[in-house]
Amino acid sequence: MKLTVLGSGTSSGVPVVGCRCGVCTSLHPKNKRWRCSCLFEVEDKKILVDMGPDLRNQALTFNINRIDAVLVTHIHADHILGIDELRIYNVYQKAAIPLFGHQTHLDYIKNMFQYIFDPQRKYPSLVPHLTLTPVEGLFHIGAIPVQMIPCAHGDAGPTYNYRVGDIAWLCDTNGIPETSFDLLKNLDTLFIDGLRSNPHPTHFTINEAISVAQRIGAKKTWFIHLTHEYDHDLFNTTLPEGFALAYDGLCIEVP
């Protein structure tokens, strides 16, 4: 199994439009952060987590030539506004792409993107061909077991993150319910929201994320949903052993 980080950045991306700070003007590729997303590759399946506004660039850069399913974590703009980029895969694959997620989030997507899902609307051009598949708990994509991980996201409502095998992807969260800790035992690799140093109402600070990750106890922890506060190489030297900032293009392989 392989996971590729397609985007390690927060909702504004990095560089931030108009910002002239040292990170935003840096030429270091690991200081360039697209909106948060990843791709699981398991057996012959390619499973995308979220479909943000950078999906086209991510697909071109990381040579994503197929998408067999999409896992939806929640319905904020930086996680769903790339939905129209999926239509080209319908052309190549000649099949609908299933979107898996919590019922409330899929209902929102259906209402927001009526040109895709309303059969009464005869849109005059190619639109994505998608099936909405509500899930909870443990479910399967083909023969691949996927565990939904409910997480808190402040007053923004819950996010539903995912574990595939021994890798868990926990974006956009500032709290892990006790019942979800039970679903995160014996991880090889954890990806977890570590937005910034200062407190935020809907995201973990880096110190909060470290504390939660230490309790989870994965062999390796990578921080995602990162702001322009982090200079990649400089900040990594301050982290405990076994912890690091993720970056766009990072690939993790786990048996």
Contacts in CASP RR format, 6 or more apart in sequence:
PFRMAT RR
TARGET T0000
AUTHOR 0000-0000-0000
METHOD contacts of the structure
MODEL  1
MKLTVLGSGTSSGVPVVGCRCGVCTSLHPKNKRWRCSCLFEVEDKKILVD
MGPDLRNQALTFNINRIDAVLVTHIHADHILGIDELRIYNVYQKAAIPLF
GHQTHLDYIKNMFQYIFDPQRKYPSLVPHLTLTPVEGLFHIGAIPVQMIP
CAHGDAGPTYNYRVGDIAWLCDTNGIPETSFDLLKNLDTLFIDGLRSNPH
PTHFTINEAISVAQRIGAKKTWFIHLTHEYDHDLFNTTLPEGFALAYDGL
CIEVP
1 40 0 8 1.000
1 41 0 8 1.000
1 42 0 8 1.000
1 164 0 8 1.000
1 165 0 8 1.000
1 167 0 8 1.000
1 253 0 8 1.000
1 254 0 8 1.000
1 255 0 8 1.000
2 40 0 8 1.000
2 41 0 8 1.000
2 251 0 8 1.000
2 252 0 8 1.000
2 253 0 8 1.000
2 254 0 8 1.000
3 38 0 8 1.000
3 39 0 8 1.000
3 40 0 8 1.000
3 41 0 8 1.000
3 164 0 8 1.000
3 167 0 8 1.000
3 169 0 8 1.000
3 189 0 8 1.000
3 191 0 8 1.000
3 251 0 8 1.000
3 252 0 8 1.000
3 254 0 8 1.000
4 38 0 8 1.000
4 39 0 8 1.000
4 41 0 8 1.000
4 62 0 8 1.000
4 249 0 8 1.000
4 250 0 8 1.000
4 251 0 8 1.000
5 38 0 8 1.000
5 191 0 8 1.000
5 222 0 8 1.000
5 224 0 8 1.000
5 246 0 8 1.000
5 247 0 8 1.000
5 248 0 8 1.000
5 249 0 8 1.000
5 250 0 8 1.000
5 251 0 8 1.000
6 34 0 8 1.000
6 37 0 8 1.000
6 38 0 8 1.000
6 39 0 8 1.000
6 48 0 8 1.000
6 54 0 8 1.000
6 55 0 8 1.000
6 58 0 8 1.000
6 62 0 8 1.000
6 64 0 8 1.000
6 248 0 8 1.000
6 249 0 8 1.000
7 33 0 8 1.000
7 34 0 8 1.000
7 35 0 8 1.000
7 36 0 8 1.000
7 37 0 8 1.000
7 38 0 8 1.000
7 54 0 8 1.000
7 58 0 8 1.000
7 224 0 8 1.000
7 248 0 8 1.000
7 249 0 8 1.000
8 33 0 8 1.000
8 34 0 8 1.000
8 36 0 8 1.000
8 224 0 8 1.000
8 225 0 8 1.000
8 226 0 8 1.000
8 245 0 8 1.000
8 246 0 8 1.000
8 247 0 8 1.000
8 248 0 8 1.000
8 250 0 8 1.000
9 33 0 8 1.000
9 34 0 8 1.000
9 35 0 8 1.000
9 36 0 8 1.000
9 224 0 8 1.000
9 225 0 8 1.000
9 226 0 8 1.000
9 227 0 8 1.000
10 33 0 8 1.000
10 35 0 8 1.000
10 36 0 8 1.000
10 78 0 8 1.000
10 195 0 8 1.000
10 203 0 8 1.000
10 225 0 8 1.000
10 226 0 8 1.000
10 227 0 8 1.000
11 35 0 8 1.000
11 76 0 8 1.000
11 77 0 8 1.000
11 78 0 8 1.000
12 227 0 8 1.000
12 228 0 8 1.000
13 33 0 8 1.000
13 34 0 8 1.000
13 35 0 8 1.000
13 78 0 8 1.000
13 228 0 8 1.000
14 23 0 8 1.000
14 24 0 8 1.000
14 31 0 8 1.000
14 32 0 8 1.000
14 33 0 8 1.000
14 226 0 8 1.000
14 227 0 8 1.000
14 228 0 8 1.000
15 23 0 8 1.000
15 24 0 8 1.000
15 25 0 8 1.000
15 31 0 8 1.000
15 32 0 8 1.000
15 228 0 8 1.000
16 24 0 8 1.000
16 228 0 8 1.000
18 24 0 8 1.000
19 228 0 8 1.000
21 228 0 8 1.000
22 231 0 8 1.000
23 31 0 8 1.000
23 228 0 8 1.000
23 229 0 8 1.000
23 230 0 8 1.000
23 231 0 8 1.000
24 228 0 8 1.000
26 231 0 8 1.000
28 231 0 8 1.000
28 232 0 8 1.000
28 233 0 8 1.000
29 247 0 8 1.000
29 248 0 8 1.000
30 232 0 8 1.000
30 233 0 8 1.000
30 245 0 8 1.000
30 247 0 8 1.000
30 248 0 8 1.000
31 228 0 8 1.000
31 230 0 8 1.000
31 231 0 8 1.000
31 232 0 8 1.000
32 248 0 8 1.000
33 226 0 8 1.000
33 228 0 8 1.000
33 247 0 8 1.000
33 248 0 8 1.000
34 54 0 8 1.000
34 57 0 8 1.000
34 58 0 8 1.000
34 248 0 8 1.000
35 52 0 8 1.000
35 53 0 8 1.000
35 54 0 8 1.000
35 78 0 8 1.000
35 79 0 8 1.000
36 50 0 8 1.000
36 78 0 8 1.000
36 79 0 8 1.000
36 171 0 8 1.000
36 172 0 8 1.000
36 224 0 8 1.000
36 225 0 8 1.000
37 48 0 8 1.000
37 49 0 8 1.000
37 50 0 8 1.000
37 51 0 8 1.000
37 52 0 8 1.000
37 54 0 8 1.000
37 55 0 8 1.000
37 58 0 8 1.000
37 79 0 8 1.000
38 48 0 8 1.000
38 49 0 8 1.000
38 169 0 8 1.000
38 191 0 8 1.000
39 46 0 8 1.000
39 47 0 8 1.000
39 48 0 8 1.000
39 49 0 8 1.000
39 62 0 8 1.000
39 64 0 8 1.000
40 46 0 8 1.000
40 47 0 8 1.000
40 48 0 8 1.000
40 49 0 8 1.000
40 164 0 8 1.000
40 167 0 8 1.000
41 47 0 8 1.000
42 144 0 8 1.000
42 164 0 8 1.000
43 143 0 8 1.000
43 144 0 8 1.000
45 68 0 8 1.000
45 69 0 8 1.000
45 141 0 8 1.000
45 142 0 8 1.000
45 144 0 8 1.000
46 64 0 8 1.000
46 66 0 8 1.000
46 67 0 8 1.000
46 68 0 8 1.000
47 67 0 8 1.000
47 68 0 8 1.000
47 69 0 8 1.000
47 70 0 8 1.000
47 71 0 8 1.000
47 141 0 8 1.000
47 144 0 8 1.000
47 146 0 8 1.000
47 164 0 8 1.000
48 64 0 8 1.000
48 67 0 8 1.000
48 69 0 8 1.000
48 70 0 8 1.000
48 71 0 8 1.000
49 70 0 8 1.000
49 71 0 8 1.000
49 73 0 8 1.000
49 162 0 8 1.000
49 169 0 8 1.000
49 171 0 8 1.000
50 70 0 8 1.000
50 71 0 8 1.000
50 72 0 8 1.000
50 73 0 8 1.000
50 79 0 8 1.000
50 80 0 8 1.000
50 171 0 8 1.000
51 70 0 8 1.000
51 72 0 8 1.000
51 79 0 8 1.000
51 80 0 8 1.000
51 81 0 8 1.000
51 82 0 8 1.000
51 83 0 8 1.000
51 85 0 8 1.000
51 86 0 8 1.000
52 77 0 8 1.000
52 78 0 8 1.000
52 79 0 8 1.000
52 80 0 8 1.000
52 81 0 8 1.000
52 82 0 8 1.000
52 83 0 8 1.000
53 77 0 8 1.000
53 78 0 8 1.000
53 81 0 8 1.000
53 82 0 8 1.000
54 82 0 8 1.000
55 82 0 8 1.000
55 85 0 8 1.000
55 86 0 8 1.000
56 82 0 8 1.000
56 85 0 8 1.000
58 64 0 8 1.000
58 248 0 8 1.000
59 85 0 8 1.000
61 248 0 8 1.000
61 249 0 8 1.000
62 249 0 8 1.000
65 92 0 8 1.000
66 89 0 8 1.000
66 92 0 8 1.000
66 93 0 8 1.000
67 86 0 8 1.000
67 89 0 8 1.000
67 93 0 8 1.000
67 97 0 8 1.000
68 97 0 8 1.000
68 141 0 8 1.000
69 97 0 8 1.000
69 98 0 8 1.000
69 99 0 8 1.000
69 100 0 8 1.000
69 141 0 8 1.000
70 86 0 8 1.000
70 97 0 8 1.000
70 98 0 8 1.000
70 99 0 8 1.000
70 100 0 8 1.000
70 130 0 8 1.000
71 100 0 8 1.000
71 101 0 8 1.000
71 146 0 8 1.000
71 162 0 8 1.000
72 79 0 8 1.000
72 80 0 8 1.000
72 99 0 8 1.000
72 100 0 8 1.000
72 101 0 8 1.000
72 102 0 8 1.000
72 105 0 8 1.000
72 106 0 8 1.000
72 109 0 8 1.000
72 160 0 8 1.000
73 79 0 8 1.000
73 159 0 8 1.000
73 160 0 8 1.000
73 161 0 8 1.000
73 162 0 8 1.000
73 171 0 8 1.000
73 172 0 8 1.000
74 105 0 8 1.000
74 153 0 8 1.000
74 156 0 8 1.000
74 157 0 8 1.000
74 158 0 8 1.000
74 159 0 8 1.000
74 160 0 8 1.000
74 172 0 8 1.000
75 105 0 8 1.000
75 108 0 8 1.000
75 109 0 8 1.000
75 112 0 8 1.000
76 156 0 8 1.000
76 172 0 8 1.000
79 171 0 8 1.000
79 172 0 8 1.000
80 109 0 8 1.000
80 112 0 8 1.000
83 109 0 8 1.000
83 113 0 8 1.000
83 116 0 8 1.000
83 128 0 8 1.000
83 130 0 8 1.000
84 127 0 8 1.000
84 128 0 8 1.000
86 97 0 8 1.000
86 128 0 8 1.000
86 130 0 8 1.000
87 126 0 8 1.000
87 127 0 8 1.000
87 128 0 8 1.000
87 129 0 8 1.000
89 97 0 8 1.000
90 96 0 8 1.000
90 97 0 8 1.000
90 126 0 8 1.000
90 128 0 8 1.000
90 129 0 8 1.000
91 126 0 8 1.000
95 129 0 8 1.000
96 129 0 8 1.000
96 130 0 8 1.000
96 131 0 8 1.000
97 128 0 8 1.000
97 129 0 8 1.000
97 130 0 8 1.000
97 131 0 8 1.000
98 130 0 8 1.000
98 131 0 8 1.000
98 132 0 8 1.000
98 133 0 8 1.000
98 141 0 8 1.000
99 106 0 8 1.000
99 109 0 8 1.000
99 130 0 8 1.000
99 131 0 8 1.000
99 132 0 8 1.000
99 133 0 8 1.000
100 133 0 8 1.000
100 134 0 8 1.000
100 135 0 8 1.000
100 139 0 8 1.000
100 141 0 8 1.000
100 146 0 8 1.000
101 133 0 8 1.000
101 134 0 8 1.000
101 135 0 8 1.000
101 148 0 8 1.000
101 160 0 8 1.000
102 134 0 8 1.000
102 135 0 8 1.000
102 136 0 8 1.000
102 148 0 8 1.000
102 158 0 8 1.000
102 160 0 8 1.000
103 134 0 8 1.000
105 160 0 8 1.000
106 132 0 8 1.000
106 133 0 8 1.000
106 134 0 8 1.000
109 117 0 8 1.000
109 132 0 8 1.000
110 117 0 8 1.000
110 132 0 8 1.000
114 121 0 8 1.000
115 121 0 8 1.000
115 123 0 8 1.000
115 127 0 8 1.000
116 127 0 8 1.000
116 128 0 8 1.000
116 130 0 8 1.000
117 130 0 8 1.000
117 132 0 8 1.000
135 146 0 8 1.000
135 148 0 8 1.000
136 148 0 8 1.000
137 147 0 8 1.000
137 148 0 8 1.000
138 145 0 8 1.000
138 146 0 8 1.000
138 147 0 8 1.000
138 148 0 8 1.000
139 145 0 8 1.000
139 146 0 8 1.000
139 148 0 8 1.000
140 146 0 8 1.000
144 164 0 8 1.000
145 164 0 8 1.000
145 165 0 8 1.000
146 162 0 8 1.000
146 163 0 8 1.000
146 164 0 8 1.000
147 162 0 8 1.000
147 163 0 8 1.000
147 164 0 8 1.000
147 183 0 8 1.000
148 160 0 8 1.000
148 161 0 8 1.000
148 162 0 8 1.000
149 160 0 8 1.000
149 161 0 8 1.000
149 162 0 8 1.000
149 163 0 8 1.000
149 168 0 8 1.000
149 170 0 8 1.000
149 180 0 8 1.000
149 183 0 8 1.000
149 184 0 8 1.000
150 158 0 8 1.000
150 159 0 8 1.000
150 160 0 8 1.000
150 161 0 8 1.000
150 177 0 8 1.000
150 179 0 8 1.000
150 180 0 8 1.000
151 158 0 8 1.000
151 159 0 8 1.000
151 160 0 8 1.000
151 161 0 8 1.000
151 170 0 8 1.000
151 172 0 8 1.000
151 173 0 8 1.000
151 175 0 8 1.000
151 176 0 8 1.000
151 177 0 8 1.000
151 180 0 8 1.000
152 158 0 8 1.000
152 159 0 8 1.000
152 173 0 8 1.000
152 174 0 8 1.000
152 175 0 8 1.000
152 176 0 8 1.000
152 177 0 8 1.000
153 159 0 8 1.000
153 172 0 8 1.000
153 173 0 8 1.000
153 174 0 8 1.000
153 202 0 8 1.000
153 203 0 8 1.000
154 174 0 8 1.000
154 175 0 8 1.000
154 201 0 8 1.000
154 202 0 8 1.000
155 201 0 8 1.000
155 202 0 8 1.000
156 172 0 8 1.000
156 202 0 8 1.000
159 171 0 8 1.000
159 172 0 8 1.000
159 173 0 8 1.000
161 168 0 8 1.000
161 169 0 8 1.000
161 170 0 8 1.000
161 171 0 8 1.000
161 173 0 8 1.000
162 168 0 8 1.000
162 169 0 8 1.000
163 169 0 8 1.000
163 183 0 8 1.000
163 184 0 8 1.000
163 187 0 8 1.000
165 254 0 8 1.000
166 186 0 8 1.000
166 187 0 8 1.000
166 188 0 8 1.000
166 189 0 8 1.000
166 254 0 8 1.000
167 187 0 8 1.000
167 188 0 8 1.000
167 189 0 8 1.000
167 190 0 8 1.000
167 191 0 8 1.000
167 252 0 8 1.000
167 254 0 8 1.000
168 184 0 8 1.000
168 187 0 8 1.000
168 189 0 8 1.000
168 190 0 8 1.000
168 191 0 8 1.000
168 218 0 8 1.000
169 191 0 8 1.000
169 224 0 8 1.000
170 176 0 8 1.000
170 190 0 8 1.000
170 191 0 8 1.000
170 192 0 8 1.000
170 193 0 8 1.000
171 191 0 8 1.000
171 193 0 8 1.000
171 224 0 8 1.000
171 225 0 8 1.000
172 193 0 8 1.000
172 202 0 8 1.000
172 203 0 8 1.000
172 225 0 8 1.000
173 192 0 8 1.000
173 193 0 8 1.000
173 203 0 8 1.000
173 204 0 8 1.000
174 193 0 8 1.000
174 200 0 8 1.000
174 201 0 8 1.000
174 202 0 8 1.000
174 203 0 8 1.000
174 204 0 8 1.000
174 208 0 8 1.000
175 204 0 8 1.000
175 212 0 8 1.000
176 184 0 8 1.000
176 212 0 8 1.000
176 216 0 8 1.000
181 215 0 8 1.000
181 216 0 8 1.000
184 190 0 8 1.000
184 216 0 8 1.000
184 218 0 8 1.000
187 216 0 8 1.000
187 217 0 8 1.000
187 218 0 8 1.000
187 219 0 8 1.000
188 218 0 8 1.000
188 219 0 8 1.000
188 220 0 8 1.000
188 254 0 8 1.000
189 218 0 8 1.000
189 219 0 8 1.000
189 220 0 8 1.000
189 221 0 8 1.000
189 222 0 8 1.000
189 252 0 8 1.000
189 254 0 8 1.000
190 213 0 8 1.000
190 216 0 8 1.000
190 217 0 8 1.000
190 218 0 8 1.000
190 220 0 8 1.000
190 221 0 8 1.000
190 222 0 8 1.000
191 221 0 8 1.000
191 222 0 8 1.000
191 223 0 8 1.000
191 224 0 8 1.000
191 246 0 8 1.000
192 204 0 8 1.000
192 209 0 8 1.000
192 212 0 8 1.000
192 213 0 8 1.000
192 221 0 8 1.000
192 222 0 8 1.000
192 223 0 8 1.000
192 224 0 8 1.000
193 203 0 8 1.000
193 204 0 8 1.000
193 209 0 8 1.000
193 223 0 8 1.000
193 224 0 8 1.000
193 225 0 8 1.000
194 203 0 8 1.000
194 204 0 8 1.000
194 205 0 8 1.000
194 206 0 8 1.000
194 208 0 8 1.000
194 209 0 8 1.000
194 223 0 8 1.000
194 224 0 8 1.000
194 225 0 8 1.000
194 226 0 8 1.000
195 203 0 8 1.000
195 204 0 8 1.000
195 205 0 8 1.000
195 206 0 8 1.000
195 225 0 8 1.000
195 226 0 8 1.000
195 227 0 8 1.000
196 203 0 8 1.000
196 205 0 8 1.000
196 206 0 8 1.000
196 226 0 8 1.000
196 227 0 8 1.000
196 229 0 8 1.000
196 230 0 8 1.000
197 205 0 8 1.000
197 206 0 8 1.000
197 207 0 8 1.000
197 229 0 8 1.000
198 205 0 8 1.000
199 205 0 8 1.000
203 225 0 8 1.000
204 212 0 8 1.000
206 223 0 8 1.000
209 223 0 8 1.000
210 221 0 8 1.000
210 239 0 8 1.000
210 240 0 8 1.000
210 243 0 8 1.000
213 221 0 8 1.000
213 243 0 8 1.000
219 242 0 8 1.000
220 242 0 8 1.000
220 244 0 8 1.000
220 252 0 8 1.000
221 242 0 8 1.000
221 243 0 8 1.000
221 244 0 8 1.000
222 243 0 8 1.000
222 244 0 8 1.000
222 245 0 8 1.000
222 246 0 8 1.000
222 250 0 8 1.000
222 252 0 8 1.000
223 243 0 8 1.000
223 244 0 8 1.000
223 245 0 8 1.000
223 246 0 8 1.000
224 246 0 8 1.000
226 245 0 8 1.000
226 246 0 8 1.000
230 245 0 8 1.000
232 245 0 8 1.000
232 247 0 8 1.000
235 245 0 8 1.000
236 244 0 8 1.000
236 245 0 8 1.000
239 245 0 8 1.000
END
